[in-house]
Amino acid sequence: MSVTPTSRLRLAVIGAGLGSGPHFKSLQDLNAEAEVVWVHTRDASRLATTPLPQGAMKTTRLEDILEDASVRAVLVLTPPNSHLELVQRLAQAGKHVLVEKPLEIDLERAQALVRVCDNHGVLLAVMLQHRLRQAATRLHGLINAGALGQLISASASVRWWRPQSYYDQPGRGTLARDGGGVLITQAIHTLDLLLSYTGLPVRVMGLASTSPVHTLEGEDCACALLHYANGAMATVQATTAAYPGFPERLELNGTLGSASLEAGVLQVAFMNGQTLTVGGGQGSGGGADPMAFDHAAHRTVLKDFIDAVRHGRKPAVTGRSALAAQQVIEAIMASSRTGTPVVLQSLTP
């Protein structure tokens, strides 16, 4: 069910933690298109201290959202291990859903989350906002047009920093709540973007460990080699132990030219001598303050999601498309444990 193009979409938000700020700022910007009716969290004190969109009602009862037939869509901004249960209940109530990344703590639960939305005919979007940055979408256009030729090699580097105080927060970097460390929490954005350009590799070799810099259950250092069916290969480096934190970087090398994306800036060098620069420098939260970035890309994803619900179309960043990054992350960790390559299989719908 869609809403008329002239009406504001009524939606709700579940969760008001650290990562909710860019969402609330974006929704305030999009006030003419969407109305936040409810904000739900189990912690009443958090509702008292978090700035909420104007007019939003606070509640500690999920049922207030489930039973409100006027609410067509819900943002789920809670820890990853809570997503599947929440989305199951929302989908059963006919609510379209946008979840904060990752989909869930492992691939099996992520697939179940996608299936439940498919089974109930509701839209599922994911906040993997790097895909919709200006420079990233321009690179998508170049690749789709064949401007870089055939892929030869690629690399993704995420050299970020988090102090130990970041991991001292309850549940942070644990397998049970977050699903792991740097790969699924920080590097997933750049890895997802890489895979949106290259597609899924056929084989993955990986290593992951926890450095002497941090104490956490998950990994804070990981490296991987991705092999593709056409013979191309890509490397992945991810860490939160690189002080003081550096811009993430993605590189693609093709038979007709090379492209690099760093902190929102695209630079392309074509073999015919032409060059191209797109975008401007953007913070990404790679240093000690994980929220040190502009919310413009969040706004773009939310605007697209709102429009998708209003017009009954697929969102730009679908839940199913987000499975690729989780599949590769799981393969990297499995390869690290066994010391052997992992062959990837296409996921069944």
matplotlib code that plots the C-alpha trace (Angstrom):
import matplotlib.pyplot as plt

x = [0.0, 1.4, 0.4, -0.8, 2.2, 0.9, 0.5, 3.3, 4.4, 3.7, 6.5, 8.0, 11.5, 12.7, 15.9, 17.5, 21.1, 24.4, 23.7, 20.2, 21.5, 22.0, 18.6, 16.7, 18.5, 17.7, 14.0, 13.8, 15.2, 12.6, 9.7, 7.7, 7.7, 7.5, 6.0, 7.6, 4.6, 6.4, 9.9, 10.2, 12.9, 12.9, 15.0, 12.8, 15.8, 17.2, 13.9, 14.2, 17.7, 17.7, 16.5, 13.5, 11.7, 9.1, 5.7, 6.9, 5.3, 7.6, 6.8, 8.3, 5.6, 6.3, 2.6, 1.9, 3.6, 2.3, -1.3, -1.2, -2.5, -1.5, 2.2, 3.3, 7.1, 9.5, 13.2, 15.0, 18.1, 18.6, 21.7, 22.1, 21.0, 17.5, 16.8, 15.3, 12.7, 11.7, 11.4, 9.4, 6.8, 6.8, 6.5, 3.6, 1.9, 2.4, 5.0, 7.8, 11.2, 14.6, 17.2, 20.6, 23.5, 24.3, 21.1, 21.8, 24.7, 25.3, 24.3, 21.7, 19.7, 20.2, 18.7, 15.8, 15.2, 15.1, 12.7, 10.2, 9.9, 9.5, 6.9, 4.8, 5.2, 6.9, 9.8, 13.2, 16.0, 19.3, 21.3, 24.4, 24.7, 28.1, 26.4, 24.4, 27.1, 27.5, 30.9, 29.9, 26.8, 28.9, 31.4, 28.4, 27.4, 30.9, 31.2, 27.7, 28.7, 31.9, 34.1, 36.7, 36.7, 37.1, 38.0, 41.6, 42.1, 40.6, 41.3, 39.4, 41.2, 39.6, 42.2, 40.2, 40.8, 38.7, 39.9, 39.5, 36.7, 34.6, 34.8, 34.3, 30.6, 28.4, 28.0, 30.3, 32.4, 30.8, 29.6, 26.3, 25.2, 27.2, 28.2, 31.9, 34.3, 35.7, 34.4, 30.7, 30.6, 32.9, 34.3, 31.0, 30.2, 33.3, 33.1, 29.5, 30.4, 33.2, 30.9, 28.3, 30.9, 32.6, 29.9, 30.4, 33.8, 34.0, 36.6, 37.8, 40.9, 41.1, 42.9, 41.5, 42.8, 42.6, 45.6, 47.4, 45.8, 42.3, 40.5, 37.3, 35.8, 35.6, 38.4, 40.0, 42.3, 41.4, 42.8, 41.4, 42.0, 38.9, 39.1, 36.6, 35.3, 37.0, 40.4, 40.3, 41.3, 40.7, 42.3, 40.5, 42.2, 40.2, 41.2, 40.2, 43.8, 45.3, 45.7, 44.4, 42.2, 42.4, 39.9, 38.6, 39.8, 38.5, 40.4, 39.3, 41.7, 40.3, 41.5, 40.4, 41.3, 41.5, 39.4, 39.8, 37.3, 38.6, 36.4, 33.7, 36.0, 36.2, 39.3, 39.4, 42.3, 41.3, 43.9, 42.9, 44.5, 41.3, 40.8, 37.7, 37.2, 33.8, 32.7, 34.2, 35.9, 33.6, 34.2, 33.3, 33.7, 37.1, 38.7, 38.0, 34.5, 32.5, 29.8, 32.1, 30.4, 27.7, 24.2, 23.7, 24.2, 21.8, 19.2, 19.6, 19.0, 16.0, 14.5, 14.8, 13.2, 10.3, 9.8, 9.9, 7.1, 5.1, 5.3, 5.4, 8.9, 12.1, 14.4, 17.9, 19.6, 17.6, 17.9, 18.7, 21.6, 23.1, 23.5, 26.6, 28.7, 27.6, 28.4, 31.9, 32.5, 31.4, 33.8, 36.7, 36.2, 35.7, 38.9, 40.8, 39.6, 40.5, 43.4, 41.8, 40.0, 36.2, 34.2, 31.1, 27.8, 25.0, 22.4, 18.9, 16.1]
y = [0.0, 3.4, 6.9, 9.7, 11.8, 14.9, 13.5, 13.2, 9.7, 8.8, 6.8, 5.7, 5.2, 2.4, 3.2, 6.5, 5.6, 6.9, 6.3, 7.9, 11.5, 11.6, 9.9, 12.5, 15.4, 14.0, 13.4, 17.0, 18.1, 15.9, 17.2, 18.3, 14.7, 12.6, 12.9, 11.1, 9.9, 7.7, 7.2, 4.0, 2.8, 0.5, 3.0, 5.9, 7.9, 7.9, 9.3, 12.1, 13.1, 12.6, 15.5, 14.2, 15.4, 18.0, 16.5, 12.9, 11.0, 9.0, 5.5, 2.5, 0.2, -1.3, -2.1, 1.7, 1.5, -1.9, -1.0, 2.4, 1.7, 5.2, 4.4, 3.0, 2.7, 2.3, 3.0, 0.3, 1.9, -0.7, -3.0, -5.6, -8.6, -7.1, -6.5, -9.9, -10.1, -6.4, -6.7, -9.9, -8.1, -5.0, -6.9, -8.9, -5.6, -4.5, -1.8, -1.0, -1.1, 0.7, -0.8, 0.6, -1.5, -4.4, -6.3, -8.7, -10.3, -13.1, -14.1, -16.7, -14.2, -11.5, -13.9, -14.6, -10.9, -10.4, -13.4, -12.2, -8.9, -10.6, -13.0, -10.1, -7.9, -5.0, -3.0, -3.4, -0.8, -0.6, 2.4, 1.8, 5.5, 5.5, 4.0, 7.2, 9.8, 12.0, 10.6, 7.0, 7.3, 8.9, 6.0, 3.6, 5.4, 5.1, 1.4, 0.6, 2.5, 0.5, 3.6, 1.8, -1.4, -4.8, -5.0, -6.0, -5.3, -3.4, -2.5, -1.2, 0.3, 1.4, 2.6, 4.0, 4.7, 3.9, 4.5, 1.7, 3.7, 3.0, -0.7, -0.4, 0.4, -2.7, -5.0, -3.0, -5.3, -8.5, -11.4, -11.7, -8.1, -6.6, -9.8, -9.0, -6.0, -3.8, -5.7, -5.7, -2.4, 0.0, -1.5, -2.8, 0.6, 0.5, -3.2, -2.9, -0.1, -2.2, -5.1, -2.9, -2.1, -5.5, -8.0, -11.0, -12.7, -16.5, -17.1, -15.3, -15.7, -13.8, -13.1, -11.3, -10.7, -8.4, -6.0, -5.2, -1.7, -2.9, -5.3, -6.6, -9.9, -9.1, -8.3, -4.9, -5.8, -7.8, -8.3, -10.3, -11.3, -11.6, -13.6, -13.0, -15.2, -13.2, -13.5, -10.1, -9.8, -7.3, -6.6, -5.5, -3.9, -2.9, -1.7, 0.5, 0.5, 3.1, 6.3, 9.0, 7.6, 8.1, 8.5, 5.3, 4.6, 2.5, 1.8, 0.2, -0.6, -1.5, -2.0, 1.5, 3.5, 3.6, 5.3, 6.1, 7.1, 8.7, 10.5, 11.4, 12.5, 10.5, 10.8, 9.0, 8.7, 7.3, 5.7, 8.2, 11.0, 12.4, 12.9, 13.5, 14.7, 14.6, 15.4, 17.2, 16.1, 14.5, 13.3, 9.6, 9.2, 7.5, 9.0, 9.0, 10.6, 8.1, 10.7, 13.2, 13.3, 15.2, 13.7, 14.5, 10.9, 9.6, 12.2, 10.9, 7.3, 8.3, 10.5, 7.6, 5.2, 7.6, 8.0, 4.2, 3.7, 6.6, 5.3, 1.5, 0.9, -0.7, 1.4, 2.1, 0.2, -3.0, -5.5, -8.3, -6.2, -5.8, -9.5, -9.5, -7.6, -9.9, -13.0, -11.7, -10.7, -14.2, -15.8, -13.6, -14.7, -18.4, -18.3, -16.7, -19.5, -22.4, -21.0, -22.0, -20.2, -20.0, -20.6, -18.4, -19.7, -17.5, -17.0, -18.4, -15.8]
z = [0.0, -1.0, 0.1, -2.1, -3.4, -1.7, 1.8, 4.4, 5.1, 8.8, 10.3, 13.6, 14.9, 17.2, 19.0, 20.2, 20.8, 19.6, 15.9, 15.9, 15.6, 11.8, 11.3, 13.4, 11.8, 8.3, 9.3, 10.5, 7.1, 5.4, 7.5, 4.5, 3.2, 6.4, 9.8, 12.8, 14.9, 17.4, 18.9, 20.8, 23.1, 26.1, 28.1, 29.2, 30.3, 26.8, 25.5, 28.0, 26.8, 23.1, 20.8, 18.9, 15.7, 16.5, 17.3, 17.8, 20.7, 23.0, 24.0, 25.7, 24.3, 20.8, 20.6, 20.2, 16.8, 15.8, 16.5, 14.8, 11.3, 10.1, 10.5, 7.2, 7.8, 10.7, 11.2, 13.3, 14.9, 17.7, 18.2, 15.4, 17.5, 18.0, 14.3, 13.3, 16.1, 15.6, 11.9, 12.1, 14.3, 12.1, 8.8, 10.3, 11.1, 7.4, 8.2, 5.7, 7.3, 7.1, 9.4, 10.5, 9.2, 9.6, 8.8, 11.7, 13.6, 11.0, 7.5, 8.6, 10.6, 7.9, 5.3, 7.6, 8.1, 4.3, 3.8, 6.4, 4.6, 1.3, 2.7, 4.1, 1.0, 2.8, 1.7, 3.4, 3.1, 4.9, 6.0, 3.9, 3.0, 1.3, -1.8, -2.4, -2.0, -5.1, -6.0, -5.4, -7.7, -10.4, -10.2, -10.5, -13.7, -15.2, -14.4, -15.8, -19.0, -19.3, -19.0, -16.9, -19.1, -17.5, -13.8, -13.2, -9.5, -6.6, -3.0, 0.0, 3.0, 6.2, 8.6, 11.5, 15.2, 18.2, 21.8, 24.3, 25.9, 22.8, 23.4, 27.1, 26.5, 27.3, 24.3, 22.0, 19.8, 21.1, 18.9, 20.7, 20.3, 17.3, 15.5, 15.6, 15.4, 12.8, 9.7, 10.5, 12.4, 10.6, 7.4, 6.2, 4.6, 2.3, 1.7, 0.7, -1.7, -3.2, -3.8, -5.3, -8.0, -8.4, -7.6, -5.4, -5.5, -6.0, -3.4, -0.2, 1.9, 5.1, 8.4, 11.4, 14.9, 18.0, 18.3, 21.6, 21.3, 22.3, 24.6, 22.9, 21.9, 18.2, 15.7, 15.3, 12.5, 9.3, 5.8, 2.9, -0.7, -2.9, -6.2, -9.0, -11.8, -14.5, -12.8, -11.1, -7.5, -4.7, -1.3, 1.9, 4.9, 8.0, 11.4, 14.3, 15.6, 13.2, 15.3, 14.8, 12.0, 8.3, 5.4, 4.0, 0.4, -2.4, -5.7, -8.9, -11.8, -15.2, -18.7, -19.7, -16.6, -12.8, -10.2, -6.5, -3.9, -0.7, 1.8, -0.7, -3.5, -6.8, -9.0, -12.4, -14.8, -18.3, -20.6, -23.3, -21.1, -19.7, -16.0, -13.8, -10.2, -8.5, -5.0, -2.0, 1.2, 3.8, 7.3, 8.0, 11.7, 11.3, 14.4, 18.1, 17.5, 15.6, 14.8, 13.2, 9.8, 8.0, 7.8, 4.1, 2.9, 5.6, 4.3, 0.8, 1.8, 3.9, 1.2, -1.2, 1.3, 1.9, -1.9, -2.4, 0.2, -1.2, -4.8, -4.1, -5.7, -4.4, -2.4, -3.7, -1.0, -0.5, 2.2, -0.3, -1.8, 1.7, 2.1, -0.1, 2.5, 5.3, 3.2, 2.5, 6.1, 7.3, 4.7, 5.9, 9.5, 8.5, 6.4, 9.3, 11.7, 9.3, 7.4, 4.1, 1.3, 1.4, -1.8, -2.0, -3.3, -4.8, -2.2, -3.0, -2.9]

ax = plt.figure().add_subplot(projection="3d")
ax.plot(x, y, z, "-o")
ax.set_aspect("equal")
plt.show()
